[in-house]
Amino acid sequence: MAGQVATGSRSGLRSALPLLLPAYLWLTVAIFLPLSAMVFFSFMTELPLAGKAWAFTLDNYATFFSERLYPTLLLASLRLGLEVTLWCVVIGYPAAYVLAKVLKGRSREAIFLLVILPFWSNGLVRIFSWAMVLREGGILDTALNAVLPFNINIDLMYSYPAVIIGLVHSYVPYMVLTCYLTLQAIDDSLIEAGRSLGASRLQMLKRVIIPLSMPGLVAGAALIFVPVVGSFMEPRILGGRTGTFYGTVIEDQFVAVFNWPLGAALSFILLAVVLVILALASPVLRRPA
């Protein structure tokens, strides 16, 4: 019997191999090979270009610990990731609940279209659009002065709140989509049963809805936190001098300073820190209520 099962699994694998091969080849070429090259660069003194002499070294990783700037910026980026993720939960989870359990028909389709609309535009276009809104004399400033009986001056450009606004706008659809899928899968009869037993709305939210939708919250938080920690476009454009974070420093090493070995080492330190945080947080977030 066991032999038949093993034979069946092998034959199933052989039949599925032509379908799996393109995906795994793409992952190897597009992800593992570039990462392997970056790992190699992170242990080099110089890039092997134009006949420069190079050698293997650990100085690039030691630089992170010897200079206080890099740990400080990493902590600032982790804080930025946590704040953006929190705001995405606050904004995205209620929107996902309304889409999944309240709206029906064409109204749901229309709101869902608005949620995914940011995916249809270029990231730089979204960021510069916020620059036009948040700057002094911009759309927000002009609109408020046209409505209010007194003049106010709103200039959020090159500030920390501007970076938060730009990042939340870019990543909140991920939270809405992941939470929507888990909320949509919750059987309405469970909610009706809880209400028939006298549970309040808060009790239903705490005891039924949030625990059952926790996988969507965890997935959305991971999809947001990981890229936000290493983001550089929004901090660079909307934050100005106040938008110096760990991701912008890594970008400078690759683009401005052309110190690829140090930039690669800083990138893998960030990757290691994020993986450790996700590994430590996963059991807590997945703990049953």
Secondary structure, 3 states (H helix, E strand, C coil): CHHHHHHHHHHHHHHHHHHHHHHHHHHHHHHHHHHHHHHHHHCECCCCCCCCCCCECCHHHHHHHHCCHHHHHHHHHHHHHHHHHHHHHHHHHHHHHHHHHHCCHHHHHHHHHHHHHHHHCCHHHHHHHHHHHHCCCCHHHHHHHHHCCCCCCCCCCCCHHHHHHHHHHHHHHHHHHHHHHHHHHCCHHHHHHHHHCCCCHHHHHHHHHHHHCHHHHHHHHHHHHHHHHCCCHHHHHHHHHHHCCHHHHHHHHHHCCCCHHHHHHHHHHHHHHHHHHHHHHHHHHCCCC
